[in-house]
Amino acid sequence: MKITDYSKISDKYEDNPYRLEERQFDKDLQEYMDKHPKSMYQVLDLACGTGIYIENQINYFDNYNINWHGLDASEDMLKRAKRKLKNVSFVHGIAEDMCYKDKRFDYISNNYAFHHFLNKEAALDEIYRVLKKNGIYKQHNIAIHDMKKWWIYHYFPTAYDEDVKRFWEKQAIFDELSVRGFHVEMQVQYRLERIKVSDYLTHAMNRDISVLTLITDQDYQEGLEKMKYDVQHYPEKTIVNDFAEMFCTSRKG
């Protein structure tokens, strides 16, 4: 399994509109706090990147007493997060071997990152360890096995081959969480639509979507040239695109 070098894309990571979901109000965090009133909450954003999720949730939950924590394997991503957020405890580390004490957190958010973990079983063991009883682990990611017509795979077909190596199927995620003692609720939101190719060319040119950094430069350039050709010669061209997002909320028993 190849690994994305986030030092190469950290400066443009936040420009990608696909990451807007990380800016949305986290209703599951609100629900947890409503059900478990406390004087203080400990919240971890696991694989926090540049701090997009934390930055926005701080604004949403400014009336709550929350200690915010962020852990990420990329020092370059953390540097950007630290420049923005001064009252957050950031740690450089990996999900498979976290430095936190047992039962440290009430809530762990994990956005668009689980596929990057090299040892996913160990990461889940660590997540269970550092969560308090009845704590919540929320995993949000794309469900690539349900979106084989994604525009990325249309123009860069070898990207799917790389993603299959990195992403677990949703049943595997459900089973691995359940066997560890989590009570799991999973939803997949799917849409099928026609998209205009020209609307996505800039995203391909930025090459900030992680899987595009994993395919060969030749495969990337061939796909990019095909997109450019289509946009130049057929400005109104559309393709069928499917997209699936998985929301998995797990409570530690």
C-alpha positions in Angstrom: 0.0 0.0 0.0 1.4 3.4 -1.1 1.4 6.4 1.2 0.4 9.9 0.3 3.1 12.5 1.0 1.1 15.3 2.5 4.1 17.6 2.6 3.6 18.1 -1.1 -0.1 19.1 -0.9 -0.5 20.7 2.5 -0.4 24.2 1.0 -3.4 23.6 -1.2 -5.3 21.0 0.9 -7.9 23.4 2.2 -8.8 24.7 -1.2 -10.5 21.4 -2.2 -14.3 21.8 -2.0 -14.7 18.1 -1.4 -13.6 18.8 2.2 -16.6 21.1 2.9 -18.2 18.3 4.9 -15.5 18.8 7.5 -16.8 22.3 8.0 -20.4 21.2 8.7 -21.9 21.2 12.2 -21.3 17.9 13.9 -24.7 16.9 15.1 -23.4 13.6 16.6 -21.1 15.6 18.9 -24.0 17.7 19.9 -26.1 14.6 20.6 -23.4 13.0 22.7 -23.1 16.1 24.9 -26.9 16.4 25.2 -27.0 12.8 26.5 -23.9 13.0 28.7 -23.8 16.4 30.4 -20.4 17.1 31.9 -18.4 20.1 33.1 -15.7 19.3 30.6 -15.4 17.3 27.4 -12.3 15.8 25.7 -12.6 15.7 21.9 -10.0 14.3 19.5 -9.8 14.9 15.8 -7.9 11.8 14.6 -5.8 12.5 11.5 -6.7 16.2 11.9 -4.8 17.5 8.9 -4.8 21.3 8.8 -7.4 21.5 11.4 -10.5 22.1 9.2 -12.8 20.1 11.4 -11.6 21.6 14.7 -11.6 25.1 13.5 -15.2 25.1 12.5 -16.5 23.0 15.4 -14.9 25.4 17.9 -17.1 28.1 16.4 -20.2 25.9 16.6 -19.6 24.8 20.2 -18.2 28.0 21.7 -20.7 27.7 24.6 -19.4 24.3 25.7 -16.3 23.6 27.8 -14.3 21.4 25.4 -10.6 20.6 25.3 -9.8 20.1 21.7 -7.1 17.7 20.5 -5.7 16.9 17.1 -3.3 14.2 16.0 -1.8 13.8 12.6 1.1 11.9 11.0 2.2 14.9 8.8 4.2 17.6 10.4 3.5 19.9 7.5 -0.2 19.6 7.9 0.1 20.2 11.7 2.2 23.3 11.1 -0.7 24.8 9.2 -3.2 23.8 11.9 -1.1 25.3 14.7 -0.8 28.6 12.9 -4.6 28.9 12.8 -5.5 27.4 16.2 -3.7 28.4 19.3 -5.9 26.8 22.0 -5.8 23.2 20.6 -3.5 20.5 21.8 -1.8 19.1 18.7 0.3 15.9 18.6 2.5 14.6 15.8 1.8 10.8 15.8 0.1 7.9 14.2 -3.3 6.3 14.9 -1.8 2.9 15.4 0.3 4.0 18.4 -1.2 7.0 20.2 0.5 8.6 23.1 -2.7 9.2 25.1 -3.6 7.5 28.3 -6.4 4.9 28.5 -10.0 6.3 28.4 -8.8 9.8 27.6 -11.5 11.0 25.2 -15.3 11.4 25.2 -15.5 11.7 21.4 -13.2 10.9 18.4 -13.8 12.3 15.0 -12.0 10.7 12.0 -12.7 12.4 8.7 -11.5 11.1 5.3 -8.5 9.4 6.8 -9.1 5.8 7.9 -7.9 4.5 4.5 -4.5 6.1 5.2 -3.8 4.0 8.3 -1.3 1.3 7.5 -2.4 -1.1 10.3 -6.1 -0.5 10.5 -6.7 -3.2 13.1 -4.1 -1.6 15.4 -5.7 1.8 14.9 -9.1 0.5 15.9 -7.5 -1.1 19.0 -6.0 2.2 19.9 -9.2 4.1 19.3 -11.1 1.7 21.6 -8.3 2.1 24.3 -8.3 5.9 24.4 -12.1 6.2 24.4 -14.1 6.5 27.6 -17.0 4.1 28.3 -19.9 5.2 26.1 -17.6 7.4 24.2 -18.2 7.9 20.4 -15.9 7.2 17.5 -17.2 8.8 14.3 -15.7 7.8 11.0 -16.6 9.7 7.9 -15.2 8.7 4.5 -16.0 8.0 0.9 -17.2 4.5 0.1 -15.2 3.7 -3.0 -16.7 0.3 -3.6 -20.1 2.0 -4.2 -18.7 4.6 -6.6 -16.9 2.9 -9.4 -18.1 5.6 -11.9 -16.5 8.4 -9.9 -15.0 11.0 -12.2 -11.5 10.3 -10.8 -11.7 6.7 -11.9 -13.2 7.6 -15.2 -10.1 9.6 -16.2 -7.6 8.0 -14.0 -8.6 4.3 -13.9 -5.5 3.1 -12.1 -6.6 5.2 -9.2 -9.3 2.7 -8.4 -6.6 -0.1 -8.2 -4.8 2.0 -5.6 -7.9 2.8 -3.6 -9.0 -0.8 -3.4 -5.7 -1.5 -1.6 -6.3 1.3 0.9 -10.1 1.2 1.6 -11.9 -1.4 3.6 -15.4 -2.3 2.4 -18.1 -1.1 4.7 -19.0 -4.6 6.0 -15.4 -5.1 7.1 -15.5 -1.8 9.0 -18.7 -2.7 10.6 -17.5 -6.1 11.6 -14.1 -5.0 13.0 -15.7 -2.3 15.1 -18.4 -4.7 16.4 -16.0 -7.4 17.4 -14.1 -4.9 19.5 -17.2 -4.1 21.5 -18.5 -1.0 19.7 -22.2 -0.5 19.1 -22.2 0.5 15.4 -24.6 2.6 13.3 -23.6 3.0 9.7 -25.2 5.0 6.8 -24.1 5.4 3.3 -25.4 8.4 1.3 -25.2 7.8 -2.4 -25.9 9.9 -5.5 -25.8 9.3 -9.2 -25.7 12.3 -11.5 -24.3 13.8 -14.6 -21.5 16.3 -14.1 -19.8 18.8 -16.4 -16.2 17.7 -17.0 -14.9 21.3 -17.1 -16.1 21.9 -13.5 -13.6 19.3 -12.3 -10.5 20.0 -14.4 -9.0 22.4 -11.9 -9.3 19.7 -9.2 -7.4 17.3 -11.3 -4.7 19.8 -12.2 -4.1 20.6 -8.5 -3.4 16.9 -7.9 -4.4 17.4 -4.2 -6.7 14.4 -4.0 -4.6 11.8 -2.3 -5.1 8.9 -4.7 -3.8 11.1 -7.6 -0.5 11.4 -5.8 -0.2 7.6 -5.7 -0.7 6.7 -9.4 2.3 7.0 -11.7 3.2 10.3 -13.3 2.5 8.8 -16.7 -1.0 7.6 -15.7 -1.7 11.0 -14.2 -0.6 12.9 -17.2 -2.5 10.7 -19.6 -5.7 11.2 -17.6 -5.2 14.9 -17.3 -4.5 15.3 -21.0 -7.7 13.4 -21.8 -9.7 15.7 -19.5 -8.1 18.8 -21.1 -8.9 17.4 -24.6 -12.5 16.8 -23.7 -12.9 20.3 -22.1 -11.2 22.0 -25.1 -13.1 20.2 -27.8 -16.4 19.5 -26.0 -16.8 22.3 -23.5 -20.3 21.1 -22.5 -19.4 17.5 -22.2 -20.9 15.6 -19.2 -20.2 12.2 -17.8 -22.1 10.0 -15.4 -20.7 10.3 -11.9 -21.5 8.4 -8.8 -20.5 9.3 -5.3 -21.0 7.6 -1.9 -20.2 8.9 1.6 -20.1 6.6 4.7 -21.0 7.9 8.1 -20.2 5.4 10.8 -21.0 6.3 14.4 -19.7 3.8 17.0 -20.3 3.8 20.8 -17.9 2.1 23.1 -19.7 -0.4 25.2 
